[in-house]
Amino acid sequence: MAAFSSMHCPPSYSSSIYRGKDQSFISSASPRFSVPAKAKVFVQSPGNSHQNAVLMQDGAVATKVSLVGKETHIEKLERDLMSITSLKEWDEKAGFDINENESTVSITVVGASGDLAKKKIFPALFALYYEGCLPKHFTIYGYARSKMTDTELRNMVSKTLTCRIDKRENCGEKMDEFLKRCFYHSGQYDSEENFALLDKKLKEHEGGRVSNRLFYLSIPPNIFINATKCASTSASSGNGWTRVIVEKPFGRDSESSAALTKALKQYLNEDQIFRIDHYLGKELVENLSVLRFSNLIFEPLWSRRYIRNVQLIFSEDFGTEGRGGYFDHYGIIRDIMQNHLLQILALFAMETPISLDAEDIRNEKVKVLRSMRPLRLEDVVIGQYKSHTKGGVTYPGYTDDKTVPKDSLTPTFAAAALFIDNARWDGVPFLMKAGKALNNKRAEIRVQFRHVPGNLYNRKFGTDLDQATNELVIRVQPDEAIYLKINNKVPGLGMRLDRSKLNLHYAARYSKEIPDAYERLLLDAIEGERRLFIRSDELDAAWSLFTPVLAELEEKKIIPEYYPFGSRGPVGAHYLAAKYNVRWGDLGVEQSV
């Protein structure tokens, strides 16, 4: 499992050497044999030459050679091989490439001129390089249709790189070194010829080393298949691994998702496909399993017996901002709920895996998703933000975006109640809500525990019994924190109760900067760690929950509830929560803790 401990990355990858066609690796710490296995040396040659070879402790070879008669070509080669004094000479004498025992990683960002590549992927790769997480030999290629030189790519990328990590003095030098590893190739996404030219350039940089290649598809979903086909057939590695990162969305429903998976598997194996959901790389999401499985106080409470409801909340304080054309095709349910929030829910609710291996964790997530009740229309509320004037400033509505049809019914807000029909979670409502143009920006998990039976202090709380409920809050962003709300007595002679927080505030507790989610996920993809990537059966199970209700919303043309830009969202979300005797925990938003 790729682990970030103050971003000190595992040394094993960059120091490993490739052996054979089975793609197994030997650590450089392993003993190196004095005679390479690929060079065959005969102690007694066919020409009656008698050779005694002694392997020295330092790896050199001392020889005593006695030759009789005329030397053949084979005999001369054997004599030359036996007379070498260093391991490097083994390769040179035998005609082997001296780089064959080294590996290199070539990372190709397909769609390099786009916003995602500029704002997230290249900065994440630089952060990994800065912290020594990338292998010794690596090359980064940008690939897009735009005409651009290597220098122009470097200038574009340099504007988005920052020296934020610990603000060390040598960051400028590191940035220059990183940019020297960045190159550009212009080509069409559906051209095998263009990818073949890319392959030629990659081989020049790989210099005969074992080539491992990672392709990041930062492109629209409608060209995933063409780019994958061309990369696989014309630019895949001949002697190492080839992996492809696919950025969401993974289809619009069960049918289109299955078609996408089927098409990808025409050119790739499942273990070559890395479906990225960047929310799974968030530090607090990563900490979910640690919090639960390594703390005795939480695991016994993690069930219907003690938990009243679980809330997964995602809100943004801005609208589509010119991305309405893309967003209108998907909407907030597909964009946020079906992937980000559902993935967090699965991690939260899964049973203890038998190990931390990727497949064991993903098996448990799939079990949760398959245990969930299909979402019903009556358990869903949708909304769309409208124009609003506040403080003399007018904020545009969703349909004011020029890229959005004026009659669009696409939801920019959704709330839903989901249920897991298994022994642990039977009857516990999992409430989700996600929206754009709301009053704040946050992503958090709120676990509301049941009331204390026969609570002696109910009168001290008045009629608001919810005030007496313990609540565990995991704030994913911004200002990452984990805190537990407890009841306690206010100091004094009277009996007045108050709610306090047992708080782990990350910024106060840890001086190190929290790595961006893309850094973690890119490193995992390079190392072949699949724990935080979505498997195809997991994707199928997720879509099966949402596809029926999405189809019903569109077929019946359900009109969303309109809410003002910058508000808390539609009133209907509160009625949905009340239906299950729940109150949204973010109503009284806490100040930063």
Secondary structure, 3 states (H helix, E strand, C coil): CCCCECCECCCCCCCCEEECCCCEEECCCCCCCCCCCCCCCCCECCCCCEEEEEECCCCCEEEEEECCCCCCHHHHHHHHHHCCCCHHHHHHHHCCCCCCCCEEEEEEEECCCCHHHHHHHHHHHHHHHHCCCCCCCEEEEEEECCCCCHHHHHHHHHCCCCCCCCCCCCHHHHHHHHHHCEEEEECCCCCHHHHHHHHHHHHHHHCCCEEEEEEEECCCHHHHHHHHHHHHHHCCCCCCCEEEEEECCCCCCHHHHHHHHHHHCCCCCHHHEEEECHHHHCHHHHHHHHHHHCCCCCHHHCCCCCEEEEEEEEECCCCCCCCHHHHHHHHHHHHHHHHHHHHHHHHHHCCCCCCCCHHHHHHHHHHHHHCECCCCHHHEEEEEEECEEECCEEECCHHHCCCCCCCCCCCCEEEEEECECCCCCCCCCEEEEEECCECCCEEEEEEEECCCCCCCCHHHHCCCHHHHCCEEEEEEECCCEEEEEEEEECCCCCCCEEEEEEEEEHHHHCCCCCCCHHHHHHHHHHHCCCCCCECHHHHHHHHHHHHHHHHHHHHCCCCCEEEECCECCCCHHHHHHHHCCCCCCCCCCCCCC
